[in-house]
Every structure is written in C-alpha cells, then in structure tokens.
C-alpha cells in the first residue's frame, strides 16, 4: 500500500515539480530579458484570470469522483455545464480587460488579459476528462501529460524572451501549457462526451459546486490579494518583485502539496465513515509534507541572499529578502494544507467556506496593515499570520475528525528541527563563500537536511505512507 501511495503521489509530484521548475529554471535567462515592471504586469493580469480559472471547475470534477458509481449521463451533463461556464468566463474576462487596464493605469494589461482569458475555457473543457482519469487511478498518465506541457511551456518562454517578446513570453508559456495539457488529457482519457441531450438533475453537484465556488473565490483573493494591493498602491515594480518571490514560494505547494492533496482526497473520501481513520490520514499527510517541504524551503531562505543576485541578476536581489521572511509561513501552510481537502471529501463544504472566509479576511487585514511599511513587511506579516492562525485552523479540522493539535505539531517537529539546522548552515556559509560555492553547498545541504529529517522517523514515515495509500 505504501508503494501505491508513493507511486501515485510520486508520479504526480514529479510532473508538478517539472511544471513548477519550468517556471523557475527559465528565470536566470528570462529575468535578464524582462524587467520587474513586466513581471508585475503579468502578475496583475494573471490575478483576474486566476479567479476565473478557479471558477471554471468549481470542484465538480471532485464531486463526480465522490460518487459511489459511474453514471455516463451524469458525467456528460456535468461536461456540458462546465463547457458553458468556461465559455462565459472567457468572454467575461475578455470584456473586463479594458477595465482592468484602466484600474491599474497600465495600458499593456488590456491585451495581456484578453489573451490569457482563454485559460478558464481550456480548464473547464478538460475538468471532467481529468476527473475520469483520477477516478480510474491513472495518475502516472496525468503526470506524463503535465511533463509534456511543462517542456512545451519551457521552450516557449525561452524562445519568446530571447527574441524580445517581454511579458508576452510569460503569456505564451501559460497558454501553451494549458493547450498541451488539454490536448494530452483528451487523447489519454477514456471519457467521451455525447451530444448535449438527456441531461440528468445535478442538484447535489451544483450544491457542492456552489460552496466550492465561494471557497475558490476566497482562495484566489487570499493568494492574489497581496499582488493586487501591492500593484495598486506601491506600483508594478514592487508587484513584480513580490511576484518573483512567489514563483519560488509556491513551488512546494504546486509540486508537492498539490499531488499529495489529490491522493489524500481520494483516500479520505473512501474512509469518510471512519473518523478516527480520517484523523490518522490527516496527521500522516502533515508528517509527509513537512519532510518533503521544510528542507528545501529552509535552504532557499538561508542561501537566497547569495543565489538570487547570481542566478537572476542584481535587479532581483531584494526578492531574496521577501522569500526569507515569507518562507516559514509558507512551510506551515503547506504542511497543514490538507484540512481543506478533508472538509471537501467529507462534504463539509459549508464549514470549509466559513474557514476560508475567516482566514482570507484576517490575512487581508494583516497585509493591509503591513503594506505602508513596504513589501518586506508584507512578507513578514504573512508568516506571523500563519503562525498565529494555526491553532484556529486545526480547530476547524477537529470539528470533523478527532485530530489532536499536539499530534500535528509532533508530526512536523523533526522536519522543522532538521530544516532549522539547514537554514543556519546556509545563512552562515553565505558570509564566507562565493556564489558558485553557495550553489554547490545548497545542493549538498539540502540532501543532508533531508537525511536528518527522514532517518530519525523512518518507521513513522513508512507507516504514514501506508496510511495514505488508497
């Protein structure tokens, strides 16, 4: 069972890692051809598109997965509903492009937003086919599709950046990734929609989706809110610097926490009647995520001051400070992130909506208070908020399963201690070594930190992997 979990999560993790790394690995090249202002324009343009992308599925794919049996008419009805939603979202975002450009007084945003508006349609068009592959457990195939999309996007952004396309190189990357993923999913998935007729009632799915739409909007507000506030008040250049830091900070969430959450959702959905087992699944996910995420984030935070100017140029040096200040909060959020997935799998979407609404409001207030003091203060405020809100976050988890907060903290302790050692080692090494040496030391320190995080709890990690296996 442990091998099943590791294979499914590992294949998805590897594919998402490549997608995320494709965004990171090109930065030493792209950052020399694009200015912080152009990165800021792309970040502001994507903020409205991300809202629409989260609405384009609304969780209906996962709602289908939760059903005990497969009904072709039901799946066909959901497909056509989402196709219509995706079309409306794309048209709506394209219509709002001039308003968005005027709001931020950035004329370049008009066409950036207009072209990016195609992304919600592509996402909606493949949501049911992707859910069908997940239901069949075809996670490795999904992984291969994402690998192909990542490579295609990587080539696109490099070529366009070198030829002077500016922010359009980033737009091209996003569009190509979405198109390749869409094409690959339809080739590999056995789901095929029939003509739109004989629709079945979708009341249960629509209720599930309604709650998830609220959650999706709030998630988008939580993640995009700082970018919009920074871009609107401090300008495009600070927004670009903050956006660059987010490309590194979101890597563990996209590459590791995302695939684990997909597997955890399926696992909890099957065990939803046994709440003790659900609690075990959640704590196990915290342990696995802490070991996977904490070491690389700590090493990055400790070495960023040397590596950012070296890899990205001096223009982006201040982004390393943002990463260092925000990294602890991202580590906590990522390791404990399966609370939302758990509430969704247990059909407690209203409670999930309440939790996200509360968290988004308080987090936005924290960002607004810190904003007058600069983007570094915003980064620190995000970490302090994550630490302060953790007990409340776990309180929501305990509402649906007997989850003990001390058990969660215990599951993350060894990973946290090992990562603290890695951070100290990198921070002090930066005082004595050059950039090339720091690059090599970062790789070596990361491996050693992982060893320190894994060896003392090898048996508990093996048990956690067994618990998470479908």
Secondary structure, 3 states (H helix, E strand, C coil): CHHHHHHHHHHHHHHHHHHHHHHHHCHHHHCCCCCHHHHHHHHHHHHHHHHHHHHHHCCHHHHHHCCCCCCHHHHHHHHHHHHHHHHHHHHHHHHHHHHHHHHCCCCCHHHHHHHHCHHHHHHHHHHHHHHHHHHCCCHHHHHHHHHHHHHHHHHHHHHHHHCCCCHHHHHHHHHHHHHHHHHHHHHHCCCCCCCCCCCCCCHHHHHHHHHHHHHHHHHHHHHHHHHHHHHHHCCHHHHHHHHHHHHHHCHHHHHHHHHHHHHHHHHHHHCCCCHHHHHHHHHHHHHHHHHHHHHHHHHHHHHHHHHHHHHHCHHHCCHHHHHHHHHHHHHHHHHCCHHHHHHHHCCCHHHHHHHHHHHHHHHHHHHHHHHCCCHHHHHHHHHHHHHHHHHHHHHHHHCCCCCCHHHHHHHHHHHHHHHHHHHHHHHHHCCCCCHHHHHHHHHHHHHHHHHHHHHCCHHHHHHHHHHHCC
